[in-house]
Amino acid sequence: MTYRAWIEPDAVRQVHGIPDDVFTELVRLLARVCDDPYDAVLSAARPGGPSRRGAALGGGRGLVEVGVAGGAGVVGVSALAWIG
């Protein structure tokens, strides 16, 4: 199955002002996760089940929470936080 990335509106609002290197890392992470949604690049499951997982970005300057909707073929970013 081919997965596509989706960034939820609340997370899109957090992209404004994100440092270039953290944004680049976010895009690379999403590409990797779309290739394999259960890649170990994402940490252990978050509350909400095994399809909700997170990862650090930019050497710990950012965090992203991702949800995988396997039936829909979507990898969705539900939350994004970074230190500017």
HTML snippet that shows the backbone in 3Dmol.js (N, CA, C, O; Angstrom):
<script src="https://3Dmol.org/build/3Dmol-min.js"></script>
<div id="view" style="width:600px;height:400px;position:relative"></div>
<script>
const pdb = `
ATOM      1  N   MET A   1       0.843  -1.180   0.000  1.00  0.00           N
ATOM      2  CA  MET A   1       0.000   0.000   0.000  1.00  0.00           C
ATOM      3  C   MET A   1       0.884   1.238   0.000  1.00  0.00           C
ATOM      4  O   MET A   1       1.919   1.280   0.665  1.00  0.00           O
ATOM      5  N   THR A   2       0.467   2.227  -0.743  1.00  0.00           N
ATOM      6  CA  THR A   2       1.163   3.505  -0.772  1.00  0.00           C
ATOM      7  C   THR A   2       0.482   4.445   0.214  1.00  0.00           C
ATOM      8  O   THR A   2      -0.738   4.608   0.187  1.00  0.00           O
ATOM      9  N   TYR A   3       1.267   5.055   1.074  1.00  0.00           N
ATOM     10  CA  TYR A   3       0.741   5.993   2.057  1.00  0.00           C
ATOM     11  C   TYR A   3       1.022   7.417   1.610  1.00  0.00           C
ATOM     12  O   TYR A   3       1.987   7.679   0.893  1.00  0.00           O
ATOM     13  N   ARG A   4       0.165   8.334   2.043  1.00  0.00           N
ATOM     14  CA  ARG A   4       0.390   9.752   1.766  1.00  0.00           C
ATOM     15  C   ARG A   4       0.368  10.517   3.084  1.00  0.00           C
ATOM     16  O   ARG A   4      -0.286  10.117   4.048  1.00  0.00           O
ATOM     17  N   ALA A   5       1.094  11.617   3.096  1.00  0.00           N
ATOM     18  CA  ALA A   5       1.174  12.433   4.312  1.00  0.00           C
ATOM     19  C   ALA A   5       0.022  13.438   4.339  1.00  0.00           C
ATOM     20  O   ALA A   5      -0.412  13.948   3.307  1.00  0.00           O
ATOM     21  N   TRP A   6      -0.449  13.699   5.541  1.00  0.00           N
ATOM     22  CA  TRP A   6      -1.498  14.695   5.771  1.00  0.00           C
ATOM     23  C   TRP A   6      -1.136  15.444   7.041  1.00  0.00           C
ATOM     24  O   TRP A   6      -0.826  14.827   8.060  1.00  0.00           O
ATOM     25  N   ILE A   7      -1.171  16.760   6.988  1.00  0.00           N
ATOM     26  CA  ILE A   7      -0.894  17.568   8.176  1.00  0.00           C
ATOM     27  C   ILE A   7      -2.205  18.214   8.605  1.00  0.00           C
ATOM     28  O   ILE A   7      -2.805  18.989   7.861  1.00  0.00           O
ATOM     29  N   GLU A   8      -2.636  17.882   9.812  1.00  0.00           N
ATOM     30  CA  GLU A   8      -3.885  18.415  10.352  1.00  0.00           C
ATOM     31  C   GLU A   8      -3.799  19.937  10.477  1.00  0.00           C
ATOM     32  O   GLU A   8      -2.709  20.475  10.672  1.00  0.00           O
ATOM     33  N   PRO A   9      -4.934  20.639  10.366  1.00  0.00           N
ATOM     34  CA  PRO A   9      -4.922  22.106  10.441  1.00  0.00           C
ATOM     35  C   PRO A   9      -4.212  22.675  11.671  1.00  0.00           C
ATOM     36  O   PRO A   9      -3.486  23.662  11.559  1.00  0.00           O
ATOM     37  N   ASP A  10      -4.412  22.066  12.841  1.00  0.00           N
ATOM     38  CA  ASP A  10      -3.737  22.571  14.045  1.00  0.00           C
ATOM     39  C   ASP A  10      -2.219  22.474  13.905  1.00  0.00           C
ATOM     40  O   ASP A  10      -1.497  23.362  14.358  1.00  0.00           O
ATOM     41  N   ALA A  11      -1.734  21.407  13.285  1.00  0.00           N
ATOM     42  CA  ALA A  11      -0.292  21.244  13.086  1.00  0.00           C
ATOM     43  C   ALA A  11       0.219  22.196  12.010  1.00  0.00           C
ATOM     44  O   ALA A  11       1.341  22.692  12.110  1.00  0.00           O
ATOM     45  N   VAL A  12      -0.588  22.458  10.985  1.00  0.00           N
ATOM     46  CA  VAL A  12      -0.178  23.402   9.935  1.00  0.00           C
ATOM     47  C   VAL A  12       0.097  24.774  10.543  1.00  0.00           C
ATOM     48  O   VAL A  12       1.049  25.451  10.155  1.00  0.00           O
ATOM     49  N   ARG A  13      -0.733  25.177  11.488  1.00  0.00           N
ATOM     50  CA  ARG A  13      -0.533  26.487  12.138  1.00  0.00           C
ATOM     51  C   ARG A  13       0.808  26.548  12.868  1.00  0.00           C
ATOM     52  O   ARG A  13       1.383  27.625  13.024  1.00  0.00           O
ATOM     53  N   GLN A  14       1.302  25.401  13.312  1.00  0.00           N
ATOM     54  CA  GLN A  14       2.573  25.362  14.034  1.00  0.00           C
ATOM     55  C   GLN A  14       3.789  25.431  13.103  1.00  0.00           C
ATOM     56  O   GLN A  14       4.908  25.665  13.560  1.00  0.00           O
ATOM     57  N   VAL A  15       3.572  25.228  11.803  1.00  0.00           N
ATOM     58  CA  VAL A  15       4.682  25.246  10.848  1.00  0.00           C
ATOM     59  C   VAL A  15       5.225  26.661  10.664  1.00  0.00           C
ATOM     60  O   VAL A  15       6.410  26.835  10.382  1.00  0.00           O
ATOM     61  N   HIS A  16       4.367  27.678  10.822  1.00  0.00           N
ATOM     62  CA  HIS A  16       4.798  29.065  10.638  1.00  0.00           C
ATOM     63  C   HIS A  16       5.977  29.390  11.552  1.00  0.00           C
ATOM     64  O   HIS A  16       5.883  29.254  12.771  1.00  0.00           O
ATOM     65  N   GLY A  17       7.075  29.815  10.959  1.00  0.00           N
ATOM     66  CA  GLY A  17       8.252  30.198  11.723  1.00  0.00           C
ATOM     67  C   GLY A  17       9.177  29.065  12.121  1.00  0.00           C
ATOM     68  O   GLY A  17      10.187  29.298  12.785  1.00  0.00           O
ATOM     69  N   ILE A  18       8.853  27.845  11.731  1.00  0.00           N
ATOM     70  CA  ILE A  18       9.695  26.704  12.095  1.00  0.00           C
ATOM     71  C   ILE A  18      11.080  26.871  11.446  1.00  0.00           C
ATOM     72  O   ILE A  18      11.159  27.249  10.277  1.00  0.00           O
ATOM     73  N   PRO A  19      12.148  26.605  12.162  1.00  0.00           N
ATOM     74  CA  PRO A  19      13.490  26.721  11.567  1.00  0.00           C
ATOM     75  C   PRO A  19      13.627  25.812  10.342  1.00  0.00           C
ATOM     76  O   PRO A  19      13.079  24.710  10.311  1.00  0.00           O
ATOM     77  N   ASP A  20      14.359  26.286   9.343  1.00  0.00           N
ATOM     78  CA  ASP A  20      14.500  25.543   8.083  1.00  0.00           C
ATOM     79  C   ASP A  20      14.983  24.115   8.291  1.00  0.00           C
ATOM     80  O   ASP A  20      14.467  23.191   7.661  1.00  0.00           O
ATOM     81  N   ASP A  21      15.960  23.923   9.162  1.00  0.00           N
ATOM     82  CA  ASP A  21      16.501  22.572   9.334  1.00  0.00           C
ATOM     83  C   ASP A  21      15.484  21.632   9.984  1.00  0.00           C
ATOM     84  O   ASP A  21      15.457  20.441   9.674  1.00  0.00           O
ATOM     85  N   VAL A  22      14.657  22.152  10.873  1.00  0.00           N
ATOM     86  CA  VAL A  22      13.635  21.331  11.514  1.00  0.00           C
ATOM     87  C   VAL A  22      12.541  20.988  10.496  1.00  0.00           C
ATOM     88  O   VAL A  22      12.039  19.864  10.480  1.00  0.00           O
ATOM     89  N   PHE A  23      12.172  21.955   9.647  1.00  0.00           N
ATOM     90  CA  PHE A  23      11.183  21.688   8.611  1.00  0.00           C
ATOM     91  C   PHE A  23      11.684  20.639   7.629  1.00  0.00           C
ATOM     92  O   PHE A  23      10.946  19.729   7.252  1.00  0.00           O
ATOM     93  N   THR A  24      12.940  20.768   7.217  1.00  0.00           N
ATOM     94  CA  THR A  24      13.534  19.787   6.310  1.00  0.00           C
ATOM     95  C   THR A  24      13.510  18.401   6.928  1.00  0.00           C
ATOM     96  O   THR A  24      13.195  17.420   6.255  1.00  0.00           O
ATOM     97  N   GLU A  25      13.843  18.321   8.210  1.00  0.00           N
ATOM     98  CA  GLU A  25      13.824  17.029   8.895  1.00  0.00           C
ATOM     99  C   GLU A  25      12.402  16.479   8.985  1.00  0.00           C
ATOM    100  O   GLU A  25      12.200  15.270   8.871  1.00  0.00           O
ATOM    101  N   LEU A  26      11.420  17.351   9.187  1.00  0.00           N
ATOM    102  CA  LEU A  26      10.024  16.921   9.218  1.00  0.00           C
ATOM    103  C   LEU A  26       9.616  16.308   7.876  1.00  0.00           C
ATOM    104  O   LEU A  26       8.983  15.253   7.843  1.00  0.00           O
ATOM    105  N   VAL A  27       9.974  16.959   6.783  1.00  0.00           N
ATOM    106  CA  VAL A  27       9.636  16.447   5.451  1.00  0.00           C
ATOM    107  C   VAL A  27      10.308  15.101   5.213  1.00  0.00           C
ATOM    108  O   VAL A  27       9.679  14.177   4.698  1.00  0.00           O
ATOM    109  N   ARG A  28      11.580  14.984   5.581  1.00  0.00           N
ATOM    110  CA  ARG A  28      12.287  13.707   5.416  1.00  0.00           C
ATOM    111  C   ARG A  28      11.660  12.614   6.269  1.00  0.00           C
ATOM    112  O   ARG A  28      11.521  11.478   5.817  1.00  0.00           O
ATOM    113  N   LEU A  29      11.281  12.946   7.493  1.00  0.00           N
ATOM    114  CA  LEU A  29      10.646  11.975   8.372  1.00  0.00           C
ATOM    115  C   LEU A  29       9.323  11.500   7.771  1.00  0.00           C
ATOM    116  O   LEU A  29       9.036  10.303   7.769  1.00  0.00           O
ATOM    117  N   LEU A  30       8.522  12.431   7.263  1.00  0.00           N
ATOM    118  CA  LEU A  30       7.249  12.045   6.667  1.00  0.00           C
ATOM    119  C   LEU A  30       7.444  11.160   5.444  1.00  0.00           C
ATOM    120  O   LEU A  30       6.693  10.205   5.246  1.00  0.00           O
ATOM    121  N   ALA A  31       8.441  11.464   4.624  1.00  0.00           N
ATOM    122  CA  ALA A  31       8.725  10.621   3.458  1.00  0.00           C
ATOM    123  C   ALA A  31       9.104   9.213   3.906  1.00  0.00           C
ATOM    124  O   ALA A  31       8.659   8.226   3.322  1.00  0.00           O
ATOM    125  N   ARG A  32       9.921   9.132   4.938  1.00  0.00           N
ATOM    126  CA  ARG A  32      10.352   7.818   5.444  1.00  0.00           C
ATOM    127  C   ARG A  32       9.174   7.045   6.026  1.00  0.00           C
ATOM    128  O   ARG A  32       9.029   5.846   5.786  1.00  0.00           O
ATOM    129  N   VAL A  33       8.340   7.734   6.787  1.00  0.00           N
ATOM    130  CA  VAL A  33       7.200   7.075   7.415  1.00  0.00           C
ATOM    131  C   VAL A  33       6.159   6.682   6.366  1.00  0.00           C
ATOM    132  O   VAL A  33       5.486   5.664   6.531  1.00  0.00           O
ATOM    133  N   CYS A  34       6.010   7.458   5.298  1.00  0.00           N
ATOM    134  CA  CYS A  34       5.084   7.068   4.228  1.00  0.00           C
ATOM    135  C   CYS A  34       5.576   5.807   3.525  1.00  0.00           C
ATOM    136  O   CYS A  34       4.770   5.010   3.046  1.00  0.00           O
ATOM    137  N   ASP A  35       6.892   5.620   3.462  1.00  0.00           N
ATOM    138  CA  ASP A  35       7.439   4.386   2.893  1.00  0.00           C
ATOM    139  C   ASP A  35       7.175   3.187   3.799  1.00  0.00           C
ATOM    140  O   ASP A  35       6.887   2.091   3.320  1.00  0.00           O
ATOM    141  N   ASP A  36       7.273   3.402   5.115  1.00  0.00           N
ATOM    142  CA  ASP A  36       7.051   2.327   6.089  1.00  0.00           C
ATOM    143  C   ASP A  36       6.462   2.943   7.356  1.00  0.00           C
ATOM    144  O   ASP A  36       7.212   3.378   8.231  1.00  0.00           O
ATOM    145  N   PRO A  37       5.128   2.989   7.470  1.00  0.00           N
ATOM    146  CA  PRO A  37       4.481   3.659   8.596  1.00  0.00           C
ATOM    147  C   PRO A  37       4.850   3.132   9.973  1.00  0.00           C
ATOM    148  O   PRO A  37       4.628   3.813  10.975  1.00  0.00           O
ATOM    149  N   TYR A  38       5.410   1.929  10.036  1.00  0.00           N
ATOM    150  CA  TYR A  38       5.757   1.368  11.340  1.00  0.00           C
ATOM    151  C   TYR A  38       7.265   1.294  11.532  1.00  0.00           C
ATOM    152  O   TYR A  38       7.762   0.493  12.325  1.00  0.00           O
ATOM    153  N   ASP A  39       7.992   2.140  10.796  1.00  0.00           N
ATOM    154  CA  ASP A  39       9.445   2.252  10.908  1.00  0.00           C
ATOM    155  C   ASP A  39       9.808   2.649  12.340  1.00  0.00           C
ATOM    156  O   ASP A  39       9.073   3.393  12.989  1.00  0.00           O
ATOM    157  N   ALA A  40      10.902   2.165  12.808  1.00  0.00           N
ATOM    158  CA  ALA A  40      11.347   2.449  14.182  1.00  0.00           C
ATOM    159  C   ALA A  40      11.763   3.900  14.386  1.00  0.00           C
ATOM    160  O   ALA A  40      12.090   4.284  15.508  1.00  0.00           O
ATOM    161  N   VAL A  41      11.761   4.722  13.329  1.00  0.00           N
ATOM    162  CA  VAL A  41      12.092   6.135  13.480  1.00  0.00           C
ATOM    163  C   VAL A  41      11.113   6.822  14.433  1.00  0.00           C
ATOM    164  O   VAL A  41      11.453   7.820  15.070  1.00  0.00           O
ATOM    165  N   LEU A  42       9.906   6.285  14.523  1.00  0.00           N
ATOM    166  CA  LEU A  42       8.924   6.831  15.456  1.00  0.00           C
ATOM    167  C   LEU A  42       9.003   6.074  16.765  1.00  0.00           C
ATOM    168  O   LEU A  42       9.183   4.856  16.785  1.00  0.00           O
ATOM    169  N   SER A  43       8.868   6.800  17.849  1.00  0.00           N
ATOM    170  CA  SER A  43       8.976   6.190  19.174  1.00  0.00           C
ATOM    171  C   SER A  43       7.754   5.341  19.496  1.00  0.00           C
ATOM    172  O   SER A  43       6.847   5.184  18.679  1.00  0.00           O
ATOM    173  N   ALA A  44       7.758   4.814  20.680  1.00  0.00           N
ATOM    174  CA  ALA A  44       6.678   3.927  21.142  1.00  0.00           C
ATOM    175  C   ALA A  44       5.321   4.605  21.033  1.00  0.00           C
ATOM    176  O   ALA A  44       5.215   5.826  20.915  1.00  0.00           O
ATOM    177  N   ALA A  45       4.319   3.795  21.076  1.00  0.00           N
ATOM    178  CA  ALA A  45       2.940   4.248  20.937  1.00  0.00           C
ATOM    179  C   ALA A  45       2.592   5.335  21.947  1.00  0.00           C
ATOM    180  O   ALA A  45       3.059   5.324  23.086  1.00  0.00           O
ATOM    181  N   ARG A  46       1.783   6.247  21.511  1.00  0.00           N
ATOM    182  CA  ARG A  46       1.237   7.315  22.347  1.00  0.00           C
ATOM    183  C   ARG A  46      -0.160   6.897  22.805  1.00  0.00           C
ATOM    184  O   ARG A  46      -0.714   5.921  22.298  1.00  0.00           O
ATOM    185  N   PRO A  47      -0.726   7.625  23.752  1.00  0.00           N
ATOM    186  CA  PRO A  47      -2.113   7.334  24.117  1.00  0.00           C
ATOM    187  C   PRO A  47      -2.990   7.391  22.871  1.00  0.00           C
ATOM    188  O   PRO A  47      -2.842   8.297  22.051  1.00  0.00           O
ATOM    189  N   GLY A  48      -3.878   6.457  22.725  1.00  0.00           N
ATOM    190  CA  GLY A  48      -4.731   6.404  21.550  1.00  0.00           C
ATOM    191  C   GLY A  48      -4.455   5.168  20.711  1.00  0.00           C
ATOM    192  O   GLY A  48      -5.115   4.943  19.697  1.00  0.00           O
ATOM    193  N   GLY A  49      -3.479   4.361  21.129  1.00  0.00           N
ATOM    194  CA  GLY A  49      -3.222   3.115  20.423  1.00  0.00           C
ATOM    195  C   GLY A  49      -1.912   3.112  19.668  1.00  0.00           C
ATOM    196  O   GLY A  49      -1.233   4.135  19.581  1.00  0.00           O
ATOM    197  N   PRO A  50      -1.556   1.963  19.121  1.00  0.00           N
ATOM    198  CA  PRO A  50      -0.259   1.803  18.466  1.00  0.00           C
ATOM    199  C   PRO A  50      -0.116   2.595  17.169  1.00  0.00           C
ATOM    200  O   PRO A  50       0.995   2.761  16.666  1.00  0.00           O
ATOM    201  N   SER A  51      -1.226   3.082  16.627  1.00  0.00           N
ATOM    202  CA  SER A  51      -1.114   3.854  15.399  1.00  0.00           C
ATOM    203  C   SER A  51      -0.739   5.310  15.671  1.00  0.00           C
ATOM    204  O   SER A  51      -0.475   6.053  14.726  1.00  0.00           O
ATOM    205  N   ARG A  52      -0.708   5.739  16.938  1.00  0.00           N
ATOM    206  CA  ARG A  52      -0.318   7.105  17.306  1.00  0.00           C
ATOM    207  C   ARG A  52       1.066   7.051  17.921  1.00  0.00           C
ATOM    208  O   ARG A  52       1.264   6.477  18.992  1.00  0.00           O
ATOM    209  N   ARG A  53       2.034   7.662  17.222  1.00  0.00           N
ATOM    210  CA  ARG A  53       3.413   7.630  17.704  1.00  0.00           C
ATOM    211  C   ARG A  53       4.068   8.978  17.491  1.00  0.00           C
ATOM    212  O   ARG A  53       3.530   9.832  16.785  1.00  0.00           O
ATOM    213  N   GLY A  54       5.228   9.173  18.098  1.00  0.00           N
ATOM    214  CA  GLY A  54       5.885  10.466  18.006  1.00  0.00           C
ATOM    215  C   GLY A  54       7.368  10.345  17.715  1.00  0.00           C
ATOM    216  O   GLY A  54       7.952   9.263  17.787  1.00  0.00           O
ATOM    217  N   ALA A  55       7.965  11.490  17.383  1.00  0.00           N
ATOM    218  CA  ALA A  55       9.398  11.534  17.108  1.00  0.00           C
ATOM    219  C   ALA A  55       9.929  12.926  17.438  1.00  0.00           C
ATOM    220  O   ALA A  55       9.205  13.919  17.374  1.00  0.00           O
ATOM    221  N   ALA A  56      11.207  12.971  17.790  1.00  0.00           N
ATOM    222  CA  ALA A  56      11.891  14.242  18.013  1.00  0.00           C
ATOM    223  C   ALA A  56      12.440  14.730  16.683  1.00  0.00           C
ATOM    224  O   ALA A  56      12.761  13.933  15.802  1.00  0.00           O
ATOM    225  N   LEU A  57      12.544  16.043  16.544  1.00  0.00           N
ATOM    226  CA  LEU A  57      13.082  16.669  15.340  1.00  0.00           C
ATOM    227  C   LEU A  57      14.152  17.679  15.716  1.00  0.00           C
ATOM    228  O   LEU A  57      14.151  18.214  16.825  1.00  0.00           O
ATOM    229  N   GLY A  58      15.058  17.935  14.794  1.00  0.00           N
ATOM    230  CA  GLY A  58      16.033  19.013  14.976  1.00  0.00           C
ATOM    231  C   GLY A  58      16.876  18.877  16.207  1.00  0.00           C
ATOM    232  O   GLY A  58      17.101  19.861  16.912  1.00  0.00           O
ATOM    233  N   GLY A  59      17.354  17.676  16.491  1.00  0.00           N
ATOM    234  CA  GLY A  59      18.197  17.479  17.655  1.00  0.00           C
ATOM    235  C   GLY A  59      17.476  17.758  18.961  1.00  0.00           C
ATOM    236  O   GLY A  59      18.080  18.224  19.927  1.00  0.00           O
ATOM    237  N   GLY A  60      16.183  17.471  18.985  1.00  0.00           N
ATOM    238  CA  GLY A  60      15.407  17.676  20.200  1.00  0.00           C
ATOM    239  C   GLY A  60      14.749  19.037  20.280  1.00  0.00           C
ATOM    240  O   GLY A  60      14.129  19.358  21.295  1.00  0.00           O
ATOM    241  N   ARG A  61      14.867  19.860  19.222  1.00  0.00           N
ATOM    242  CA  ARG A  61      14.243  21.182  19.238  1.00  0.00           C
ATOM    243  C   ARG A  61      12.785  21.138  18.800  1.00  0.00           C
ATOM    244  O   ARG A  61      12.086  22.150  18.857  1.00  0.00           O
ATOM    245  N   GLY A  62      12.324  19.967  18.361  1.00  0.00           N
ATOM    246  CA  GLY A  62      10.947  19.851  17.928  1.00  0.00           C
ATOM    247  C   GLY A  62      10.400  18.465  18.197  1.00  0.00           C
ATOM    248  O   GLY A  62      11.150  17.502  18.358  1.00  0.00           O
ATOM    249  N   LEU A  63       9.087  18.379  18.243  1.00  0.00           N
ATOM    250  CA  LEU A  63       8.399  17.109  18.441  1.00  0.00           C
ATOM    251  C   LEU A  63       7.254  17.038  17.452  1.00  0.00           C
ATOM    252  O   LEU A  63       6.609  18.042  17.149  1.00  0.00           O
ATOM    253  N   VAL A  64       7.011  15.833  16.955  1.00  0.00           N
ATOM    254  CA  VAL A  64       5.900  15.608  16.047  1.00  0.00           C
ATOM    255  C   VAL A  64       5.146  14.368  16.504  1.00  0.00           C
ATOM    256  O   VAL A  64       5.748  13.377  16.917  1.00  0.00           O
ATOM    257  N   GLU A  65       3.815  14.438  16.425  1.00  0.00           N
ATOM    258  CA  GLU A  65       2.992  13.269  16.717  1.00  0.00           C
ATOM    259  C   GLU A  65       2.304  12.861  15.428  1.00  0.00           C
ATOM    260  O   GLU A  65       1.701  13.681  14.736  1.00  0.00           O
ATOM    261  N   VAL A  66       2.409  11.580  15.121  1.00  0.00           N
ATOM    262  CA  VAL A  66       1.912  11.044  13.864  1.00  0.00           C
ATOM    263  C   VAL A  66       0.899   9.948  14.140  1.00  0.00           C
ATOM    264  O   VAL A  66       1.072   9.137  15.050  1.00  0.00           O
ATOM    265  N   GLY A  67      -0.151   9.933  13.351  1.00  0.00           N
ATOM    266  CA  GLY A  67      -1.140   8.867  13.407  1.00  0.00           C
ATOM    267  C   GLY A  67      -1.185   8.159  12.070  1.00  0.00           C
ATOM    268  O   GLY A  67      -1.138   8.804  11.023  1.00  0.00           O
ATOM    269  N   VAL A  68      -1.275   6.848  12.092  1.00  0.00           N
ATOM    270  CA  VAL A  68      -1.329   6.063  10.859  1.00  0.00           C
ATOM    271  C   VAL A  68      -2.733   5.501  10.707  1.00  0.00           C
ATOM    272  O   VAL A  68      -3.212   4.758  11.564  1.00  0.00           O
ATOM    273  N   ALA A  69      -3.390   5.864   9.607  1.00  0.00           N
ATOM    274  CA  ALA A  69      -4.700   5.314   9.266  1.00  0.00           C
ATOM    275  C   ALA A  69      -4.475   4.324   8.141  1.00  0.00           C
ATOM    276  O   ALA A  69      -4.590   4.660   6.963  1.00  0.00           O
ATOM    277  N   GLY A  70      -4.149   3.087   8.529  1.00  0.00           N
ATOM    278  CA  GLY A  70      -3.778   2.069   7.563  1.00  0.00           C
ATOM    279  C   GLY A  70      -4.822   1.800   6.506  1.00  0.00           C
ATOM    280  O   GLY A  70      -4.487   1.637   5.333  1.00  0.00           O
ATOM    281  N   GLY A  71      -6.084   1.749   6.898  1.00  0.00           N
ATOM    282  CA  GLY A  71      -7.141   1.480   5.939  1.00  0.00           C
ATOM    283  C   GLY A  71      -7.275   2.574   4.896  1.00  0.00           C
ATOM    284  O   GLY A  71      -7.643   2.309   3.751  1.00  0.00           O
ATOM    285  N   ALA A  72      -6.977   3.802   5.291  1.00  0.00           N
ATOM    286  CA  ALA A  72      -7.079   4.942   4.376  1.00  0.00           C
ATOM    287  C   ALA A  72      -5.763   5.232   3.666  1.00  0.00           C
ATOM    288  O   ALA A  72      -5.732   6.015   2.717  1.00  0.00           O
ATOM    289  N   GLY A  73      -4.675   4.609   4.117  1.00  0.00           N
ATOM    290  CA  GLY A  73      -3.370   4.859   3.517  1.00  0.00           C
ATOM    291  C   GLY A  73      -2.836   6.247   3.817  1.00  0.00           C
ATOM    292  O   GLY A  73      -2.182   6.865   2.977  1.00  0.00           O
ATOM    293  N   VAL A  74      -3.119   6.736   5.023  1.00  0.00           N
ATOM    294  CA  VAL A  74      -2.722   8.098   5.397  1.00  0.00           C
ATOM    295  C   VAL A  74      -1.824   8.074   6.626  1.00  0.00           C
ATOM    296  O   VAL A  74      -2.081   7.358   7.594  1.00  0.00           O
ATOM    297  N   VAL A  75      -0.762   8.878   6.561  1.00  0.00           N
ATOM    298  CA  VAL A  75       0.088   9.163   7.704  1.00  0.00           C
ATOM    299  C   VAL A  75      -0.192  10.619   8.042  1.00  0.00           C
ATOM    300  O   VAL A  75       0.158  11.517   7.275  1.00  0.00           O
ATOM    301  N   GLY A  76      -0.819  10.855   9.186  1.00  0.00           N
ATOM    302  CA  GLY A  76      -1.232  12.203   9.532  1.00  0.00           C
ATOM    303  C   GLY A  76      -0.459  12.797  10.676  1.00  0.00           C
ATOM    304  O   GLY A  76      -0.259  12.151  11.704  1.00  0.00           O
ATOM    305  N   VAL A  77      -0.021  14.035  10.503  1.00  0.00           N
ATOM    306  CA  VAL A  77       0.640  14.780  11.580  1.00  0.00           C
ATOM    307  C   VAL A  77      -0.476  15.477  12.357  1.00  0.00           C
ATOM    308  O   VAL A  77      -1.162  16.352  11.830  1.00  0.00           O
ATOM    309  N   SER A  78      -0.645  15.075  13.617  1.00  0.00           N
ATOM    310  CA  SER A  78      -1.709  15.654  14.429  1.00  0.00           C
ATOM    311  C   SER A  78      -1.208  16.758  15.338  1.00  0.00           C
ATOM    312  O   SER A  78      -1.985  17.614  15.762  1.00  0.00           O
ATOM    313  N   ALA A  79       0.088  16.750  15.645  1.00  0.00           N
ATOM    314  CA  ALA A  79       0.652  17.781  16.522  1.00  0.00           C
ATOM    315  C   ALA A  79       2.097  18.025  16.147  1.00  0.00           C
ATOM    316  O   ALA A  79       2.827  17.101  15.786  1.00  0.00           O
ATOM    317  N   LEU A  80       2.498  19.273  16.237  1.00  0.00           N
ATOM    318  CA  LEU A  80       3.866  19.678  15.937  1.00  0.00           C
ATOM    319  C   LEU A  80       4.243  20.776  16.915  1.00  0.00           C
ATOM    320  O   LEU A  80       3.500  21.743  17.085  1.00  0.00           O
ATOM    321  N   ALA A  81       5.373  20.634  17.547  1.00  0.00           N
ATOM    322  CA  ALA A  81       5.873  21.651  18.477  1.00  0.00           C
ATOM    323  C   ALA A  81       7.353  21.816  18.247  1.00  0.00           C
ATOM    324  O   ALA A  81       8.048  20.844  17.952  1.00  0.00           O
ATOM    325  N   TRP A  82       7.846  23.032  18.376  1.00  0.00           N
ATOM    326  CA  TRP A  82       9.274  23.284  18.185  1.00  0.00           C
ATOM    327  C   TRP A  82       9.694  24.471  19.039  1.00  0.00           C
ATOM    328  O   TRP A  82       8.876  25.292  19.455  1.00  0.00           O
ATOM    329  N   ILE A  83      10.976  24.531  19.282  1.00  0.00           N
ATOM    330  CA  ILE A  83      11.565  25.627  20.043  1.00  0.00           C
ATOM    331  C   ILE A  83      12.269  26.522  19.046  1.00  0.00           C
ATOM    332  O   ILE A  83      13.192  26.083  18.360  1.00  0.00           O
ATOM    333  N   GLY A  84      11.851  27.753  18.959  1.00  0.00           N
ATOM    334  CA  GLY A  84      12.417  28.681  17.974  1.00  0.00           C
ATOM    335  C   GLY A  84      13.453  29.482  18.592  1.00  0.00           C
ATOM    336  O   GLY A  84      14.057  30.327  17.931  1.00  0.00           O
TER     337      GLY A  84
END
`;
const viewer = $3Dmol.createViewer("view");
viewer.addModel(pdb, "pdb");
viewer.setStyle({}, {cartoon: {color: "spectrum"}});
viewer.zoomTo();
viewer.render();
</script>
